[in-house]
Amino acid sequence: MNAKTPDTPIVIIGAGPAGMAAALALHTVGHTPILLERYREARPAGNILNLWPPPIKALQEMGVDTDDLGAPCHTTFRGVKGNIRADVQIPDDVVKAYGGGFIGLLRPELYRRMLAAMPEGVLRPDVEVTAIEDLGPTVRVSLRDGSSIDAAAVVGADGIDSMVRRLLWGPSERREHKLHIIGGYTFADVPGVERNEVVLRHDRTVQGTYSSIRDNGRDGIQWWVLEAWNPKAEPPADLKSHALSLARRFPGPLAALVDSTDQKHFQRWPIRDRKPLKRWSKGRITLAGDAAHATSPYAAYGAGMSIGDGYTLAQELTGVDLTDAAAVVAALGRYDDRRIAHTTAQVQQAYVLGKVFHHAPAPLRPVRDFILDKTPMLQKQVGEKSPAEIVAQLDEMGAGLVRA
Ligand SMILES: Cc1cc2nc3c(=O)[nH]c(=O)nc-3n(C[C@H](O)[C@H](O)[C@H](O)COP(=O)(O)OP(=O)(O)OC[C@H]3O[C@@H](n4cnc5c(N)ncnc54)[C@H](O)[C@@H]3O)c2cc1C
């Protein structure tokens, strides 16, 4: 029996960051991925993005060009008056090795770079998966046009409303954070901007942030404002004037950045996730990305973790004989073991931060802000512990991706 069974494909459902990463990584280690996307093209559902070092390492191992992909940024959490509450510490050697500790970019550029690395024929756009069935030796993937593909394994990278997650683990409620975020970007030269910084401020109820980006060799700024919002309520009628009214609560250039943003570069997202799962994989089927761990943008890490999933999955499937059901199940089990604790901690931390900053009862807000301003609590959690956990992933990721 051929050890790698190159003709038996691994089918990946969904060409977002998770699916593209899984396809690239599985191809790199010698498997035959097929990446199915229901839309006519793999297209980003948003504009602004930041990436930590682990996804940069993963992208490099998958053959993606990360040179000048984004603007290197140092991050501080600040109070409304500008006082530093937490300085996000990423070791200098990591900053040096990965082109910055945390980079700001635009999502379409990430897609363009990942697609440029995709081998011919792997991505099949305009193909919607309607059902999957584990037949034992293979998984049958049924398509909207009535045809089907028999796969050696299936990766559900089909986003927050994942059909694959539902089929494997049953229905689950979306967890509404009762928050929304409005964001955008501009290349205008606005005075007073701190370059190569993520300037993240909170007042009593609102977050207002801006950060450097690089896009196709151009320097710009992305910004966002975040506040409590009833998910059943209508969105603000005029996004720009609403975002401006929030940005004006903060000193510095935030309001001018919002004002200089083209209407077509404004976006709004209600924030929601799903409670993390205890297992992702069952038989020959597994999950990746938001399907496995939808995450609030408070983590700025949902896409980053999605890319890490594909990398780890490919490492665990390296050299595995896909005709050997027990070997495939064991590999997927190891993938679960390596990814679930880390991603669950990040999802939960992002959920809690949203609650602390935007849903604290009014009488408690001065107490909360006193603690944030005067004690090292936020520094310990988001300045030191959380980035240390993310950076520790670089070691956990091991030697890289090697063709079997
Ligand atoms: C405002 C905002 C800011 C964010 N900022 C950051 C950040 O700074 N850093 C970061 O790392 N993350 C960030 N995130 C999170 C990040 O965007 C997501 O975690 C990431 O896009 C998830 O990728 P994915 O591939 O799992 O899912 P998706 O991007 O949702 O892709 C799923 C794909 O599956 C396809 N699909 C679904 N069903 C089927 C089917 N049946 N058949 C075929 N195709 C199907 C869909 O069309 C889609 O293309 C942010 C999110 C938001 C909302």
The ligand as a Tripos MOL2 file, in Angstrom:
@<TRIPOS>MOLECULE
LIG
   53    58     1     0     0
SMALL
NO_CHARGES

@<TRIPOS>ATOM
      1 C1        -14.1240   42.8790   13.1920 C.3       1 LIG1
      2 C2        -13.2490   41.6810   13.2450 C.ar      1 LIG1
      3 C3        -11.9050   41.8550   13.4410 C.ar      1 LIG1
      4 C4        -11.0630   40.7580   13.5130 C.ar      1 LIG1
      5 N1         -9.7540   40.9740   13.7040 N.ar      1 LIG1
      6 C5         -8.9200   39.9290   13.7360 C.ar      1 LIG1
      7 C6         -7.5130   40.1560   13.8930 C.ar      1 LIG1
      8 O1         -7.0480   41.2770   14.0340 O.2       1 LIG1
      9 N2         -6.6890   39.0770   13.8860 N.ar      1 LIG1
     10 C7         -7.1620   37.8040   13.7310 C.ar      1 LIG1
     11 O2         -6.3590   36.8700   13.7210 O.2       1 LIG1
     12 N3         -8.5050   37.5580   13.6000 N.ar      1 LIG1
     13 C8         -9.3850   38.5890   13.5930 C.ar      1 LIG1
     14 N4        -10.7200   38.3610   13.4460 N.ar      1 LIG1
     15 C9        -11.2320   36.9690   13.3560 C.3       1 LIG1
     16 C10       -11.1070   36.3790   11.9660 C.3       1 LIG1
     17 O3        -11.6700   37.2260   11.0150 O.3       1 LIG1
     18 C11       -11.7920   35.0110   11.8730 C.3       1 LIG1
     19 O4        -11.4670   34.2340   12.9920 O.3       1 LIG1
     20 C12       -11.3640   34.2570   10.6050 C.3       1 LIG1
     21 O5        -11.7720   34.9390    9.4480 O.3       1 LIG1
     22 C13       -11.9460   32.8560   10.5820 C.3       1 LIG1
     23 O6        -11.5220   32.2040    9.4190 O.3       1 LIG1
     24 P1        -12.2220   30.8490    8.9390 P.3       1 LIG1
     25 O7        -11.4820   30.4150    7.7210 O.co2     1 LIG1
     26 O8        -12.3360   29.8880   10.0600 O.co2     1 LIG1
     27 O9        -13.7290   31.2430    8.6040 O.3       1 LIG1
     28 P2        -14.3180   32.1960    7.4640 P.3       1 LIG1
     29 O10       -13.3900   33.3040    7.1640 O.co2     1 LIG1
     30 O11       -15.7040   32.5150    7.9110 O.co2     1 LIG1
     31 O12       -14.3900   31.2640    6.1750 O.3       1 LIG1
     32 C14       -15.3150   30.2090    6.0530 C.3       1 LIG1
     33 C15       -15.4880   29.9020    4.5700 C.3       1 LIG1
     34 O13       -16.2720   28.7230    4.4230 O.3       1 LIG1
     35 C16       -17.1380   28.8920    3.3000 C.3       1 LIG1
     36 N5        -18.2430   27.9200    3.4590 N.ar      1 LIG1
     37 C17       -19.1380   27.8990    4.4830 C.ar      1 LIG1
     38 N6        -20.0030   26.8660    4.3100 N.ar      1 LIG1
     39 C18       -19.6380   26.2410    3.1480 C.ar      1 LIG1
     40 C19       -20.1530   25.1180    2.4320 C.ar      1 LIG1
     41 N7        -21.2010   24.4150    2.8910 N.pl3     1 LIG1
     42 N8        -19.5460   24.7420    1.2850 N.ar      1 LIG1
     43 C20       -18.4590   25.4340    0.8110 C.ar      1 LIG1
     44 N9        -17.9490   26.5350    1.4320 N.ar      1 LIG1
     45 C21       -18.5170   26.9130    2.5980 C.ar      1 LIG1
     46 C22       -17.5510   30.3530    3.4160 C.3       1 LIG1
     47 O14       -18.0830   30.8670    2.2190 O.3       1 LIG1
     48 C23       -16.2220   31.0250    3.8070 C.3       1 LIG1
     49 O15       -15.4560   31.3970    2.6820 O.3       1 LIG1
     50 C24       -11.5950   39.4380   13.3880 C.ar      1 LIG1
     51 C25       -12.9600   39.2600   13.1750 C.ar      1 LIG1
     52 C26       -13.7900   40.3720   13.1160 C.ar      1 LIG1
     53 C27       -15.2670   40.1800   12.9050 C.3       1 LIG1
@<TRIPOS>BOND
     1     1     2 1
     2     2     3 ar
     3     2    52 ar
     4     3     4 ar
     5     4     5 ar
     6     4    50 ar
     7     5     6 ar
     8     6     7 ar
     9     6    13 1
    10     7     8 2
    11     7     9 ar
    12     9    10 ar
    13    10    11 2
    14    10    12 ar
    15    12    13 ar
    16    13    14 ar
    17    14    15 1
    18    14    50 ar
    19    15    16 1
    20    16    17 1
    21    16    18 1
    22    18    19 1
    23    18    20 1
    24    20    21 1
    25    20    22 1
    26    22    23 1
    27    23    24 1
    28    24    25 2
    29    24    26 1
    30    24    27 1
    31    27    28 1
    32    28    29 2
    33    28    30 1
    34    28    31 1
    35    31    32 1
    36    32    33 1
    37    33    34 1
    38    33    48 1
    39    34    35 1
    40    35    36 1
    41    35    46 1
    42    36    37 ar
    43    36    45 ar
    44    37    38 ar
    45    38    39 ar
    46    39    40 ar
    47    39    45 ar
    48    40    41 1
    49    40    42 ar
    50    42    43 ar
    51    43    44 ar
    52    44    45 ar
    53    46    47 1
    54    46    48 1
    55    48    49 1
    56    50    51 ar
    57    51    52 ar
    58    52    53 1
@<TRIPOS>SUBSTRUCTURE
     1 LIG1         1 GROUP 0 **** ****
